[in-house]
């Protein structure tokens, strides 16, 4: 092969490589260090994506799923759903399933990202502030999203349940974060799946997850920091959860009721953490129960019709795990 042909082949190969790199970068975001092969999805199928927060050069996104009959003039209710992963792993590709499920029943579903330790070297406090900023951004852009900012229900599983719970706490996470955006109004309701509610010594992780700082750990507990008035809350939890103690949820429930708040606990006897995962033999029944009871909860809040609550509906996408 002569020099001219070799040059043409080299140029063609380089062009193909560059196009491939551009396509890859448009689909996933940066990975932090060498701790994980997790990536940050920049888009998700079936959703519109928006940047709701910037931290330095880091852009944090949320993914919006609209019902098929959505119109720009709508003022629909909204379900915001947060993934779990111990503030360490996970991304919205896990929680988008519930956003799509909500859209089937006429709600706008939103699956926000938040900074995790493996992808962004983030602290639990960062996860909480990102989650609250996401809900506030949705409210501030309610008109263009076709939603009613006063009709937002926030859902989350495991550490995502912790993030969800904090969206109903109006106080600053820390004095240094007093200027961070907070939902206004606070969520209309909460749906918490095997949630982290206690981060203190007897809770999930304890001080060791906070640099052995007991003050930091206690400061981020939902049970310890929540105000007297909380939105109606529906909680799901397996009694044999070895990751997040079932007893922590019982303590959360007791305090909610002692303060006069509406809170219902649906337990799964003998079930482990993430009982809707395919790793659990009764996952299908658990998922069906979650969807049925969640629809009933949304019906009590006046966000779906009685006909919808009687029908139910099963998700077909990959289940949300921890």
N, C-alpha and C positions, 0 to 999 in steps of 0.2 A: 504494500500500500504506500503510495507516494505521500510526501509531506503535506500537500494540500488536502488530500482525503483524510489523513489522520487528524488534521486540524478541524475539519468539518465534523468528524465523528465525535471528537472531544467536546466541541462546542455544543453539539446536540445532546450529548450525555449530561453535560453541566446544566443545560437548560432544563432537562427533564428532572434533574435532582433538585434544582432550585424551585421548580413548580411543585414538586412533591413536598419539599420542606415548607413552602408557603401554605399548602393545603393542610398539612399536619398542624402547623401553628395556629391555623384558623379554627381548629377543632378542639384543641386543648391548650391549657395555660401552663405556667411554670411549675416545676416541682422543686421543693426546697431540699437542698443537700442530697445526700445519698441514703436517707433513711427509708424511703418508700418509693414504690413505682406508681403511686397515685398521681393522677393529674387533675387539673382544674378544668372542668368543661366550660368552654366559652359559649357554646350553644347546646341545646338539647332538642331532640326531635319532637315536633308538635307544640313547641313553646316559643314565645317571643322573649328575647333576652334584653335586659336593661342593666346598666351600671348604676348601682345605688350608693356607692361609697368609694372613695379613694383614700388610701393610706400611703403617703409618699407616692411611689410609682405603681403601687398595687391597686388594681381595679377589682372591686368585688361586685358580683352580678347576682341577679335574681331572674327566675324563669317563670313566665306567665302563661297559663293555659286558659283559653277562653272557651266558653260553651259554643256549640255550633251556631246557635241563633243569636250570638252576641251582637249588639249594636253600640255605636259610639255614644249614643244618648242614654244608655243603660245606667242604672244605679244598683248594681247587683251586690249581694253578699259575697264575701271573700273568705277562702280558707288558705291560711299561710302555714306551710308545713316544713319543719326543720328535721334534717337527718341526724342520726346519732353516730357515735364512734368515740365516746370518751374524751371529747374535745381534742382528740389526737388524729383521727382518721375520718374517712367518709367525705362525701360531696353530694350535691343536689341530684345527681343521677340516681341516688337511692330514694330520695323523697318525692321525686317528680310523679311517682305512681299515685300518691294520694292527691296531688294537684290535679291529675287527669281524672281521678275518681270524682273529685268535687265538681269538675266541669260537667260531668255527666248529669249532674243534678241541678244545673243552672247556676252554680257558683263560679266565680273566677278563682282558679287555683294558682297559688304562687309557691314556688320552691326556691327560697333564697340560699345562697352560699354564705358561709362565714369562715373566718380564718381558723384553721386547725394547726396543731403543733407540727405535724409531719409536712404539710404543704407550705406553711408560712411561719413556722417557728413561733406560733402564737400561744398565749396564755389563756386559761379559762375566762378571765375577765374580758379578753378580746372577743371571744365567742359571744359572750353576753351583749357587749356593746354593739357588735355587728348585727345581732338578731334584732335588737331594739331599733337600730337605725334602719333596718330593712322594713319593718312595719311602719315606721314613721314616713319613710320614703313612699311607700304604697299609699298612705293616707294623703300625703302632699300631692301625689299624682293621681288621686282617685278619679278625677274627672276624665282624664285621658285613658284610664284603664277601665272606665265604665263601672265603677264600684261605689258603694256607699261607705265612706270612711268610718262610720259608726257601727257597721255590721261586719266586723272582722273577727273571725274565730282563728285562734292560733293553735296549731297541733305540733307535737314533736315526740320523738321516741328516744329513750335513754338520755344521753347528754343533750340531744335535741329537745327533749322534754324539759330539761333544765333551762335551756335557752328560751323555750316557749313560756315557761313560768315567769321568767324575768321580764317578759314583755308586759306583764301586768303589774310590775313594781315600778312606781314612778320615781322613787328616790335614786340619786346618783349611785352608781356601782361603788365608786370611791370618790372622795372629795376632789381628786385630781381629774376625774372624769365628769365633773358637774355640768360641763357644757355639751356633753354628748346628747344627741337627739333621743327623745323618749316618745313612745306612742301617745297620741293625743287626738281623740279619746283613747282610753285603755281598751284592750280587746273586749268584745262582747261575751266571749266564752273561751275556754281552754279545753283541749282534748290531749291528755298526756298518756303516753304509752310507756309503761315500766320506767317512769321518769327518775332522774336524779333530782331529789328535792333537798337532801341533806348532804352538804360537802364537808361537815365538821369531822371530829374524831370518830364518831359512830356512823358516819355517812360514807358515800362513795369516794374512794381515794383518800380522803382525810388530808391532814397537813402535808403528807409526803407528795401529794399532787400539786402543792402550792409552795414548793421550796422549803418544806418543813416549817412553814409559817402558819401557826395555828390561827392567828388573827385573820390572815387572808382567807384561810379555809372557811372559818365560821362566817366571815363577811359575805360569802357568795352563796350561802344556803338560802334556798327559796323559803323553806319553813321558818327560818329565823328572821328573814328580812321582809317577808310579805306584809302588806298593810292589813288593817282590820277588814277592810272591804275588798273582796276579790270577786272576779267574775264567776258565774256558774262554771263548774269544772267537772269533766268526766275523766276518770282515771282507769286504765287497764293495767293489770300486773299479775305475773305468775307467782304463786306462793313459794315455789322452790327456786326462785331467782338467786343465784350465788354471786351475781355481779353487782346488782343494785338491790339492797335489802328490801324485802316486802314490808318489814317492820317500819322502814322509813316512810313508805307510802301510808301506812296506817297512822303514823304520827302526823303526817301532813293532813290526812283526812280529819283526824280528831281536832286539830287546831282550826281547820277551815270551818267545821261545824260549830266549834266553841265560839267562833267569831260571828256566827249567824249566816255563814255563806252556804250556798248550795254546792254540794260536792258528792258525787256518786262514784263508788269504787266497784268495778267489775273485776273479780279475781278469776284466775285460771288455776284450779287446784293441781298441785304437782308440776306445774309448768316452769321451765327455766327462763332465763333472760331471752328476749326476742322470740317468744313462742310462736310468732307468725312466720318464722324462718323455716325453710324446707328441712332444716336439721331436726326439727321437732316433729314427731310423728303425727300430732294433731294440728299441724299448721293450718290446714285448709279450714277446719272448724273454727280455729281462733280468728283467722282473717274474716270469715263470714260473720262471726260475732262482733268483731270490731266495726265492720261496715254497717251492720244492722243497728247496733246501739249508737253509733255515731250519727246515723241518719235520724234516729229518734231524738237524739240530743239537739241536732240542728232544727228538727221540727218543733221542739219545745221552745226554741228561741225564735221561732217564726221565720226561719230562713229557707225552709223547704216545705212543700205541701204535705198534707196527710197522705195523699195518694203516693207520693214518693217514698215516704217513710215505710209504707206497707209493702213496697216492691223490693227494696234492698238493691243489691247489685254487687257482683264480684269483680275485683280487679283482675286483670289478665297479665299485667306487666310483672317484672321481677319484684319480689316482695321486698319491703323495707326491713332491713335487719337491725342490728344494734344502732 
